[in-house]
Amino acid sequence: MSLPHQQRFPWNLDWNLLRTFMVVVEQRGISKAADFLGLKQPTVSAALKRLEQTTGKTLVIRKPNEFTITRSGQALYTECAKIFGTVSQLPSLLDSDNTELRGHLSIAITSSVISNHFEDFLHLFSSEHPQVTYSFTVYESEDVETMIAQNRASFGICLLSTMPQNLKTMVLYREFFGLYCGARHPLFHAQTIAPEDLVGEPFVAFQTEAEGGPLEAISRLRARVGLANTWRGVSSSLNEIRRMIMANIGVGALPLHVAKHDVAAGHIRQLPPYDALPMVNIYLITNPARRQSDAETAFLSACEAWIAEIDIETRTYGAE
């Protein structure tokens, strides 16, 4: 007796097609996916066509200068990402029978996360468990949250605009932001700087400073001193914001504890105001639905204990 179609589907499906489809979506095109996978473009196109034939659905609308994921395609991509996340855990899960803790921790992280306390914790954990390996991959904060929701990384470290319902969050540390100009800016060598000196000055901004974004407080700081109405430069990377400030593309905001080294070196100068500066939380996020490996469980447990021992004021940088 033959199985119904839905029961035959997983047996007839070539699972490699799911991986190829996931890359096609993430690379936003056939040719880019082919480059990423090291395959020829016709091979990727044929794989996508086979998957559409197997599912009986149009997954991607492909026209000149257009690449659109259909609703069916988006639903399939979400499940593909979850499957990929589960499969990526297998090596760590298979290491669970060793007496010495082994495994791999994949950490999705936003750019320029700088915390001496967290680095101390990493040092202690890695010293205690020398067989555990690590990979840190940099994403925008929104993408970090997506990676954790899709079960494609062990942990995430990022900013959050709203608390995700299905993820667990804890504040890793806090940081204050101030405004800075570079050594090429006319105000850099001024004896004194008044807040009114900044009125109308061009600025550079983080992409997440938009309304509702995790760095919206910085936009309120700019409005407070009357900087120009529109940005002159924008980036998701703290290092590139720093570069644009030093190149005098515009005034920009940086975390105080990160900027102090450039201030001491004479590369940048803090600008007013110096009080009531915006404070931002940096979160460690995890997915409770993830089947954690022994290494992931040990890391999270140790990190939670470390956070409980160090009060939040101590883990707040720039408050002084």
ChimeraX attribute file (.defattr): number of C-alpha atoms within 10 A of each C-alpha:
attribute: neighborCount
match mode: 1-to-1
recipient: residues
	/A:1	3
	/A:2	6
	/A:3	8
	/A:4	8
	/A:5	9
	/A:6	8
	/A:7	10
	/A:8	11
	/A:9	13
	/A:10	10
	/A:11	9
	/A:12	10
	/A:13	14
	/A:14	14
	/A:15	12
	/A:16	10
	/A:17	19
	/A:18	21
	/A:19	16
	/A:20	20
	/A:21	25
	/A:22	21
	/A:23	21
	/A:24	24
	/A:25	20
	/A:26	11
	/A:27	15
	/A:28	15
	/A:29	18
	/A:30	23
	/A:31	17
	/A:32	16
	/A:33	23
	/A:34	20
	/A:35	13
	/A:36	12
	/A:37	15
	/A:38	9
	/A:39	12
	/A:40	13
	/A:41	16
	/A:42	12
	/A:43	12
	/A:44	23
	/A:45	19
	/A:46	12
	/A:47	18
	/A:48	21
	/A:49	16
	/A:50	15
	/A:51	22
	/A:52	17
	/A:53	12
	/A:54	14
	/A:55	14
	/A:56	9
	/A:57	13
	/A:58	16
	/A:59	24
	/A:60	22
	/A:61	11
	/A:62	12
	/A:63	8
	/A:64	5
	/A:65	5
	/A:66	10
	/A:67	14
	/A:68	15
	/A:69	17
	/A:70	14
	/A:71	13
	/A:72	13
	/A:73	20
	/A:74	16
	/A:75	12
	/A:76	17
	/A:77	22
	/A:78	13
	/A:79	15
	/A:80	21
	/A:81	21
	/A:82	19
	/A:83	16
	/A:84	16
	/A:85	20
	/A:86	17
	/A:87	13
	/A:88	17
	/A:89	22
	/A:90	12
	/A:91	13
	/A:92	18
	/A:93	19
	/A:94	13
	/A:95	17
	/A:96	15
	/A:97	10
	/A:98	9
	/A:99	7
	/A:100	12
	/A:101	16
	/A:102	23
	/A:103	24
	/A:104	21
	/A:105	20
	/A:106	19
	/A:107	21
	/A:108	28
	/A:109	24
	/A:110	23
	/A:111	17
	/A:112	12
	/A:113	15
	/A:114	15
	/A:115	19
	/A:116	12
	/A:117	16
	/A:118	17
	/A:119	11
	/A:120	11
	/A:121	17
	/A:122	15
	/A:123	12
	/A:124	12
	/A:125	16
	/A:126	15
	/A:127	11
	/A:128	11
	/A:129	17
	/A:130	11
	/A:131	13
	/A:132	19
	/A:133	13
	/A:134	11
	/A:135	12
	/A:136	15
	/A:137	14
	/A:138	19
	/A:139	19
	/A:140	18
	/A:141	23
	/A:142	16
	/A:143	16
	/A:144	26
	/A:145	26
	/A:146	16
	/A:147	23
	/A:148	25
	/A:149	24
	/A:150	21
	/A:151	25
	/A:152	24
	/A:153	26
	/A:154	28
	/A:155	23
	/A:156	29
	/A:157	27
	/A:158	25
	/A:159	24
	/A:160	21
	/A:161	15
	/A:162	9
	/A:163	10
	/A:164	12
	/A:165	7
	/A:166	11
	/A:167	14
	/A:168	15
	/A:169	18
	/A:170	14
	/A:171	16
	/A:172	22
	/A:173	24
	/A:174	20
	/A:175	22
	/A:176	21
	/A:177	26
	/A:178	25
	/A:179	23
	/A:180	26
	/A:181	26
	/A:182	27
	/A:183	18
	/A:184	15
	/A:185	19
	/A:186	10
	/A:187	16
	/A:188	19
	/A:189	12
	/A:190	8
	/A:191	6
	/A:192	9
	/A:193	15
	/A:194	11
	/A:195	13
	/A:196	11
	/A:197	15
	/A:198	18
	/A:199	15
	/A:200	13
	/A:201	16
	/A:202	18
	/A:203	25
	/A:204	22
	/A:205	28
	/A:206	23
	/A:207	16
	/A:208	22
	/A:209	17
	/A:210	14
	/A:211	12
	/A:212	11
	/A:213	16
	/A:214	21
	/A:215	23
	/A:216	18
	/A:217	19
	/A:218	25
	/A:219	18
	/A:220	15
	/A:221	19
	/A:222	23
	/A:223	13
	/A:224	12
	/A:225	18
	/A:226	16
	/A:227	21
	/A:228	17
	/A:229	12
	/A:230	11
	/A:231	17
	/A:232	15
	/A:233	19
	/A:234	17
	/A:235	14
	/A:236	17
	/A:237	18
	/A:238	19
	/A:239	13
	/A:240	15
	/A:241	23
	/A:242	23
	/A:243	13
	/A:244	23
	/A:245	29
	/A:246	22
	/A:247	15
	/A:248	20
	/A:249	20
	/A:250	23
	/A:251	30
	/A:252	29
	/A:253	26
	/A:254	23
	/A:255	22
	/A:256	21
	/A:257	18
	/A:258	19
	/A:259	21
	/A:260	17
	/A:261	12
	/A:262	14
	/A:263	16
	/A:264	10
	/A:265	9
	/A:266	12
	/A:267	18
	/A:268	23
	/A:269	23
	/A:270	21
	/A:271	21
	/A:272	17
	/A:273	16
	/A:274	11
	/A:275	8
	/A:276	10
	/A:277	20
	/A:278	17
	/A:279	18
	/A:280	20
	/A:281	19
	/A:282	22
	/A:283	19
	/A:284	22
	/A:285	26
	/A:286	22
	/A:287	22
	/A:288	13
	/A:289	12
	/A:290	18
	/A:291	14
	/A:292	17
	/A:293	22
	/A:294	19
	/A:295	23
	/A:296	21
	/A:297	13
	/A:298	15
	/A:299	21
	/A:300	17
	/A:301	11
	/A:302	16
	/A:303	18
	/A:304	14
	/A:305	11
	/A:306	15
	/A:307	18
	/A:308	10
	/A:309	9
	/A:310	11
	/A:311	11
	/A:312	14
	/A:313	10
	/A:314	11
	/A:315	19
	/A:316	19
	/A:317	21
	/A:318	18
	/A:319	16
	/A:320	7
